[in-house]
């Protein structure tokens, strides 16, 4: 990202028309990074209004620092001008975590995209936050290593974003989400101070600040250097695609695999409408179009173990009522199986032009029940809901597929989403398995947690950021924390389009 | 004690120490508070859903009791401890217990899905969820791992468990020279196509390096191929969980942790008789008190730590148990004041929480 929109535009032009309090901050930021790397014009800021979710808001300013020192200086400017800041990786988030405040500063890590150091013996790499997830694994490939967390957006999303959201992905079933793969984080706190949380050493002293920073949705500071744990590329892989007559049968098969003592590397479920869409999209016979639900199972590791597990899984699938069980005969076919899964969100465009992707978790044993609930909710609201998700860990991704041009559909989509969340929590689940709370699910936090629970959680960002400048309007209901020390901008977050720089 | 009784006890503001099986009670700065809250009687396993790989239990359930119950369903909590019949889950989590097995099974802190705690000011609080995947809000379970009772009393935990794995296989080799023992371990690990536990045991006459792994024989052969000249032997992991040599020693028992890359190149002095978890960069040793100060400075200067696990009182007082808590200690102090504003719980147990004069 070398050529910036504002290149060649004079400082005077940039400042024209800006409110006084942001003008001074803009000048201060420019003294750190230069005018081309401060986004002041609306055309520069509007691309940083939203993430991949439904919320957006035009930020006050955008800035693109190159390294830790610049991030610290930029955060210092925010401190000196009492401005909130929001870090942003690639903007692939789905919960609004990277949506800035309208008088706040979006700090983009796009230029901090270097893999700094790889230690193949100890299986550790140091990276800047803007490194793209799959680029990291590509950089470590020649050492026979990779970074395990593999969100569907991995060809675009950044490690810094993965840290902020504690991202998951299909292969987190056995290997854990991002938190299990981060050893240390260098963080710029809202005070401007730079601290290292965690270390490469196996033990730490005191409270696990590194552990609570991962998944803190940008509310504890900005990660500027990240030490990740790498894992060995597996020697053997077996990828299977099994078709079931009903969703219940597929869900039961999932439980059967776990009960048999096998934890696969990945275990994904796609329901009938999703399979049909994917089959049409891919144009292959891999995915059924006969109303079947599919389970995509992958085991990896050493050859004999993989073979034993693959055979056991084939038997378990059949015993659970699978009408067809195909094992990929070569890596190309395995890739096609996965392509179907990873392009599923795009494939639904064949059903309708818009979708709202949900993320919630239920105990595995409640999968069938909750899927039935979701079907009922779809009927109640007259909507199409298709399902693709990480069956192995109960992480559902219901997609409400609709046409936004239909009058009143937005309210029905919203109501369906709320009902889905309520059903999952009532089944003993959780609001979000990997996308985060952000702006999207703030209003549901009280479904899961009491006031005392929430105030205890709020103590964590408050301890890191007493001045409430780090992405302060996220996660907690009302966008505020107990005992606010700053007045937060409470302008409306629009579901589409941008706000105005008033 | 019931939760209500614990809440009531803490609301009195009387300084309080929490104990489970007392397997880690000796570790920490200061002295136990006059009032002891005993958690060992809260020992019910509340729920176990084998198909979810999730178990919920009261904090006083012992590791041994839990694993006995889980074994009936072909599952286990893969944690190794010298005294599983005494160590409670609440204590293991609160003390940040690691031990061996991290390479094969991951650390305990990655398995704590939900905690119910009573904070120092008597609030009953739940954090996390009873599901294996969850990013809702802030991670209270992780905050409580290793908190030594200073933020709240853990009353209930929900943990992620695993299916019982097949038998472990192991090879070992003996060396006169510490460096040769470490080099052999690292060389084998470097080329291994999967997970291994590498332990270097200096407690005998020679330095013995172990490589431990899972799997059927052909897979084990691949994993252990780099350990040239190793002899097969029975799985030593449970023995290292129960090896009492260090704790019975006369010297000061310390745990040193450094970046693992530093262990191999001689930058860190590893005393005779040490026990090393090679891939984690951690070792346990029984040492003279006057070795500790400079060893701790060395470890801290490379991002590590030296913690005194067992010592005479005057040693703990002069050197402090934990050393430095790192550059973010102010954040830790703020967390302490949020969760225990009255300083009721474990006063003085973390010396570094006291603000400098």
Interface residues (C-beta under 8 A of the other chain):
Chain A: X119 X121 X122 X124 X144 X165 X166 X168 X172 X176 X177 X179 X180 X184 X195 X196 X197 X199 X200 X201 X202 X203 X204 X205 X206 X207 X208 X209 X211 X212 X214 X215 X216 X232 X234 X235 X255 X258 X259 X261 X262 X263 X301 X302 X303 X304 X305 X308 X361 X362 X363 X364 X365 X390 X393 X394 X395 X428 X429 X430 X431 X432 X433 X434 X435 X436 X437 X441 X445 X448 X449 X450 X452 X453 X454 X455 X456 X457 X458 X459 X460 X461 X462 X463 X464 X466 X475
Chain B: X49 X50 X51 X52 X53 X54 X74 X96 X98 X102 X106 X109 X110 X119 X123 X124 X125 X126 X127 X129 X130 X131 X132 X133 X134 X135 X136 X137 X138 X139 X140 X142 X143 X145 X146 X147 X151 X162 X163 X164 X186 X190 X192 X193 X194 X215 X216 X217 X218 X219 X222 X223 X255 X257 X258 X259 X260 X261 X277 X279 X280 X281 X282 X299 X303 X304 X305 X307 X322 X323 X324 X325 X326 X327 X328 X329 X331 X332 X334 X335 X338 X339 X350 X352 X353
